[in-house]
Amino acid sequence: MRSPGHISPPRFVLEARFHPSTDVIREAIPMQLQARMTHPVQILPDAMKAMMALKASVDGSGLPAGLVHLVDLRASQINGCSFCVDMHWREAKQVGETDERLFAVAAWREAPYFTEAERAALALTEAMTRIADRADPVPDEVWNEARRHFDDKALAGLTLAIAAINVWNRLNAAIRQPAGARRS
C-alpha cells in the first residue's frame, strides 16, 4: 500500500517538434510526465472524504453507472484531463460499455450508439463544462431535454456528477496528474 504522499515515478514520452513552415516533425524529444505535487485530496483527507460523499450521493441517485462514466469521460475529454479520460474509459468497460460507444463519445451527436436520455445527459455535460462559452451557460433547450428524460432525483445526481468530474478535472489539470498514474 502506498503512503498518502506517494507520487508516481516519472514516466517519459516523446514530444514532437514540428518544422515551422512544413508541419513535418523535425525531432522528437523526451518529455517527463510527472505530477507537480502530491494530489491535494491526499494532502487534505477531508477533501477526499467530501468528494467521496458527493460520489456516494450520485451513486444513490439511480443513474446507471455506465451513464455516469460516459458523462465523466466526455467532460474529461473537453477539459483535457488525461488521467480521468484514462480512468473512465476503463471503468466504463468494467460495467459493460462497448468500444464503439466509448470511441464515439467525443462525437456523440453524429454517432448512432446513444439513447435520447444519454444524448440529453451528454448535452448537459457539455453545457455545464463549458460555462464560459456562452452568455446562457445552460440553455433552456438543453436543460428541458435533460428534464424530459430524468426525474428530480436522477437530474440532481446528473448535475452533481457533472460538477464533481469538473472538480476532479481541474485538480488534475492544475497538478498535471498524468494518465496511468492510478495504475503505477
C-alpha positions in Angstrom: 0.0 0.0 0.0 1.3 3.5 -0.9 1.7 6.2 1.6 -0.7 9.2 1.2 2.1 11.4 -0.1 3.1 8.9 -2.9 3.8 10.5 -6.2 4.1 8.1 -9.2 7.7 7.7 -10.6 8.4 9.9 -13.6 7.4 8.5 -17.0 8.7 9.7 -20.3 7.0 10.2 -23.7 8.2 11.7 -26.8 7.2 15.3 -27.6 7.2 16.1 -31.3 8.8 19.3 -32.5 7.5 20.5 -35.9 9.3 22.4 -38.6 7.6 25.9 -38.5 6.8 26.1 -42.2 6.0 22.5 -43.1 4.3 21.0 -40.1 6.6 18.0 -40.5 8.1 16.5 -37.4 11.7 17.5 -37.3 12.7 15.9 -34.0 11.2 14.0 -31.1 12.4 14.9 -27.6 11.7 13.1 -24.4 9.1 14.8 -22.2 8.8 13.9 -18.5 5.3 13.2 -17.2 5.0 13.6 -13.5 2.6 15.3 -11.3 3.7 18.6 -9.9 2.8 17.7 -6.4 1.0 15.1 -4.3 -2.7 15.2 -5.1 -4.5 17.8 -3.0 -7.0 15.3 -1.8 -4.2 13.1 -0.4 -2.7 16.1 1.4 -6.1 17.2 2.8 -8.0 13.9 3.5 -11.2 15.8 4.4 -11.4 16.9 0.8 -11.2 13.3 -0.3 -14.0 12.5 2.1 -16.1 15.3 0.7 -15.6 14.1 -2.9 -16.4 10.5 -1.9 -19.5 11.7 -0.2 -20.5 13.5 -3.3 -19.9 10.4 -5.4 -22.0 8.3 -2.9 -24.8 10.8 -3.4 -24.6 10.4 -7.2 -24.5 6.6 -6.9 -27.7 6.8 -4.8 -29.5 8.9 -7.4 -30.5 6.0 -9.6 -28.3 6.9 -12.6 -26.8 3.9 -14.4 -23.1 3.6 -13.7 -22.4 3.4 -17.4 -24.1 6.8 -18.0 -22.0 8.4 -15.2 -18.8 7.1 -16.8 -19.9 8.4 -20.2 -20.5 11.8 -18.6 -17.2 11.6 -16.8 -15.4 10.7 -20.0 -17.0 13.5 -22.1 -16.2 16.2 -19.5 -12.7 14.9 -19.1 -12.2 15.0 -22.9 -13.4 18.6 -23.0 -11.2 19.6 -20.1 -8.1 17.7 -21.4 -7.8 15.6 -18.3 -5.8 12.6 -19.5 -5.9 11.0 -16.0 -9.7 11.0 -16.0 -10.1 10.0 -19.6 -7.8 7.0 -19.0 -9.7 6.1 -15.8 -13.3 6.5 -17.1 -13.0 4.5 -20.3 -11.5 1.7 -18.3 -14.2 1.8 -15.6 -16.9 2.1 -18.3 -15.6 -1.1 -19.9 -15.9 -2.8 -16.5 -19.6 -2.0 -16.3 -20.2 -3.3 -19.9 -19.7 -0.3 -22.1 -18.7 -1.1 -25.7 -15.7 0.1 -27.6 -18.0 1.7 -30.2 -19.7 3.8 -27.7 -16.5 4.8 -25.9 -14.7 5.7 -29.1 -17.7 7.7 -30.2 -18.4 9.7 -27.1 -16.4 12.8 -28.3 -18.7 12.8 -31.4 -21.9 11.6 -29.8 -24.1 13.9 -31.8 -23.1 12.2 -35.1 -23.0 8.6 -33.7 -25.9 6.2 -33.6 -24.9 4.5 -30.4 -26.6 6.7 -27.8 -30.1 6.8 -26.4 -32.1 10.0 -26.2 -31.5 10.1 -22.5 -27.8 9.6 -22.9 -27.7 12.4 -25.5 -29.5 14.7 -23.1 -27.0 13.9 -20.4 -24.1 14.5 -22.8 -25.5 17.8 -23.9 -26.0 18.9 -20.3 -22.4 17.7 -19.6 -21.0 19.8 -22.4 -23.0 22.9 -21.4 -22.1 22.6 -17.7 -18.4 22.0 -18.5 -18.2 24.9 -21.0 -19.9 27.5 -18.9 -17.8 30.4 -20.1 -18.5 29.7 -23.8 -21.9 31.5 -23.9 -24.0 34.1 -22.2 -26.5 31.5 -21.1 -24.2 28.6 -20.0 -27.0 26.0 -19.8 -29.7 27.0 -22.3 -33.3 26.1 -21.5 -33.4 23.8 -24.5 -30.5 21.7 -23.0 -32.0 21.7 -19.5 -35.5 20.9 -20.7 -34.3 18.0 -22.7 -32.5 16.6 -19.7 -35.6 17.2 -17.6 -37.7 15.3 -20.1 -35.5 12.1 -19.5 -34.7 12.3 -15.8 -36.8 12.7 -12.7 -35.7 15.2 -10.0 -33.5 12.7 -8.1 -31.7 11.5 -11.3 -31.4 15.0 -12.6 -29.9 16.1 -9.3 -27.5 13.2 -9.4 -26.6 14.0 -13.0 -25.9 17.7 -12.2 -23.8 16.7 -9.2 -21.9 14.1 -11.3 -21.0 16.7 -13.9 -20.0 19.2 -11.2 -17.8 16.6 -9.5 -16.0 15.4 -12.6 -15.2 19.1 -13.4 -13.7 19.5 -9.9 -11.5 16.4 -10.5 -10.5 17.6 -13.9 -9.5 21.0 -12.6 -7.5 19.5 -9.7 -5.7 17.0 -12.1 -5.0 19.7 -14.7 -3.6 22.1 -12.1 -1.1 19.5 -10.7 -0.6 17.9 -14.2 -1.6 14.4 -13.0 -0.6 12.1 -15.8 -2.7 9.4 -17.3 -1.8 6.0 -16.0 -0.7 7.3 -12.6 -3.5 5.4 -11.0 -2.1 2.1 -12.1 1.6 2.8 -11.3 
